[in-house]
């Protein structure tokens, strides 16, 4: 104790002097206890959902887009199966033209069945076109706790002007899902109002700059995701919206992003390798 602090203590009453002497010891005890708790639980353990193990990929569920064509995703499902993954295309109600929330509920049932069938702890979900919005609705409604990775493929996360035109000039031929993919869709506004990529899984968005269905193509970008235009990997790639699930390069990109471990940054240096694989 310094001479100055000793003089200060001398001027205190006995009770206050004892409190002043005990206070540093109390602070030290609290600091040690806090450090021990942080080491045991992690700094944000109470608020953070349990992280899904990146190194243990489970089954893959693929969600079709508007029109609900299971066959459109079968080439990608077959490529995943050939690589050793358990891959299933999920049929969505009303051929994917009805309420996207209803499709999300069907996806939730399919996820539960896949986890029960395989005994896996998590799934990977691939949503093509509107199927990516379905995957996000499912994740936002609690599905994020069951997913290791969510990958969307050419999805209109912020709407498409094609749906705007259909809703304006062909309203009778623009059913629920079409209305929900307009750029001013209340469903998308609510989905994008908070965290676009809820905690739990890691998120990847793959899209093509030549997309004529999701317009502008940048609508496929997601805050918090690894955003990967196909042309950022192979600048000369001529891939349309409809070709995304069947194109060999895109399939190789999807396989790389669904491999064990976190998503991988890909660029022009990976182009030749992915085209060969």
N, C-alpha and C positions, 0 to 999 in steps of 0.2 A: 504494500500500500504506500502511495506517495505521501510526502509531508502535507501537500495541499489537501488531499482527500482525507487525511487524518484530522486536519483542522475542521473540515466540514462535518465529519462524524461527531467530533467533540461537541459541536453546537446543537446536536440533535438530542431529543428526549431518548431515554433508554429503549422504549418500544420501537421508535422509528430507527434507532441505531441498529437494533437487531434485524429489522426488516431490510435495511440497506445492506447489511452483511450477508443476509440469506438470498437476496435477489439474484446475484450473479450465479449462485449454485442452482437456483430454480430454472433460470434461463438455459443453463447448460444441460440440465436433465430433459427439458422440453425439446431442445435441439436434437439430442441423441435419440429420443423416442420418435421424433418426426422422421429422422433419417432411417431408422429401423423400419418404420411403416412403409416408407417409400421404396425401400429395397425389397420388401415383401410383396407389395401390391403394384408398384409402378406409379408414376406421377398422376395419371389420369384414369386409374383402373376402375374407379367407381362409375365414371361417365362413359368409358369406352367399351363398345361391345366386344365380345371375345373374337380375337382374330382367327380367321380360318387358315389352317396350315397351307402355306404356298407350295410345299413340296409333295402334297398328296392329292393329285387331281382325281376327282371322282367322275361319275358319268356326265356326259354332255347332252343337254337338251336343246334342240334347235327349234325356233319358233318362226313359222312362215309369216309372210307379209300380207298386205291387202290382196284379197282373192283366195288366200289360204291354201295355196298349192303346196301339198306335201312333196310332190315330185320335184319342185323347184329347188328344194334343199337336199334332196337325196344324194346328188353327186358329192356334196360336201360331207354329208353324213357317212357315205361310203369311204371317202378319203380318211376321215377320222377313224372309222372302224379298221381300215387297213393298217393304220398306224398303231393299233392296239387299244384304242379308246372305246368305251361303251357309249355309243351315240344313237339317239332316238329323235326323230322328228315328231313334234307334238301337233296333232290336228287341232285346229282352233274352230270354235263354233261359227256358224253363218258364213263359212268360207272366208273368215277374216274381215267381213264387211260390217259386222255388227259392233256393238259396244266393245271397245278395247278392254274395258275393265272386266267384262265377262270372259274374254280371252285370257286375261291375267289370272282369273280364278281357276280356269282350266289348267294353266301352266302350274299353278300352285299344287293342284292335285297330282299332276304328272311328276313334279319334283318329289313330293312325299312318297309316291309309289317307287320312283327310281332309287331313293335313299333306302327304303325298306327292302327292295329287291337286291340291292348290291351290298348293303351294310356300310356304305361310304358315309363320311361325315359331311360332305358338301358336294355341290354340283357346279359345273360350268354351264352357263347359258349363252347361246348364240341367238340373237334376234336379228332377222333379216327384214329390212325395210320397216313397215309398221310393226313387225315382230320385235324390233328393238324398243319401241315405245311400250309394247306389252310387257317386255322384260323389266323395264323401268317401273311400270305400275306395280308389278309383282314385288319387286325389290323394295319399293317405297311402302308397301303394305306388310312388311315383315319378312319378305323373302330374302332380304339382304343377309339375314342371319344364317341362311342355308347355302349361300353361294360363295365359292372361292373366286370366281371370275365371271364378269358379265361382259360379253363382246357384242357390240352392235355393228351391223353391216349395212351401210347405206340407209340409215334410219333418219326420218324427218323429225328430229328432236325439237326443232323450233318451227315446225310446219313446212308446208311446201306450197308454192304459188299455183301449182297444178291443181291442188285441192281447192284453192281459193277460186279459181276459174270455174271448176266443176260446181262448187256450191253456189256461185253467182248465176251461172248461165244454164246449168243442167241440174238444178236442185233435186228434181225427181229421181235422178240417177246418181245422187251423192248421198248414200246411206250414212248411218251413224259413224262408222270408222272414217269415212271420207270427211265428214264434218269435223271430226276430232283431229284431223291432220291439217286443218287450215292454219294459216299463220296467226290468226286471232282466236284460236280454239281455247275455250275456257279450261278444257282438260289439260292441254299443254301449258297454259299459263300457270295453273296450280302446280303441275308437276315440276315446272322450272322455277317456281317462286322461292323455294328453299335450296337445299343442297341437291344439285343435279346428279351427284354420284354418292349416295348414302354409304356410310361406313359399313365395313364388313367385307365385301368383295373388292377386288381391284377391277378397274374399268378400262376398257379399250373400245375405241370407235374407229372402224376402218371404213373408208368411203372413197369414191372416185370423183375426181374433178370434172369428169365427163358425164356426170349424172344428169339426165334430162327428165327424171321423174321427181327426184327430190331437188327442188330448185328454191333458192340457190343451193348448190351442193354443200356449202359450209354449214347448212342447217344441221348436218350430221355431227358437228362438233359438240362435245360435252365438257363443261367445266369440271375439272378434277380427273378427267380421263387421259389416257395416252391416246391422242388424236393422230391418226395415221392415214393420210391420203395415199392411195396406191401409187400415185405418181411421185410421191416423195421417196419411194423405194426404187421404182423403175420409171424414169421420166417419160419414156416413150410408150408406156402401157396404155392401150386403147381398150378400156373396160367400161362398158355401159352399166347402168343400174341393174338391168336384167341379167347381165353376165357375172355379177359379183359372186354368187354361190358356186358357179361352175368353172370359173376361170382358174387355171392351174396356179398362177402366181398368187392370186388372192387366197386360194386354198392353202398354199404354203405359208402365207403370212398368218392365217388363222391358226394353223398348227403350231407355228412358232409362239404365238401369243397364248395358246392354251397349254403349253408345255409346263413341266414342273418348274417352280420358281416364279418370280415376279414377271410382269410384262417386260418385253425387251424393246429397246429403241432400235429401229431399223432405218437404214438409209441407202443411198445409192451403192455403197460398198457391198451391200448384201444382195443386190439385184441378181447377178449372175447365179449365185449359189441357190437362191430361192427358185429361180426359173428352172434350174436343173433338178431340184428336189421335188 
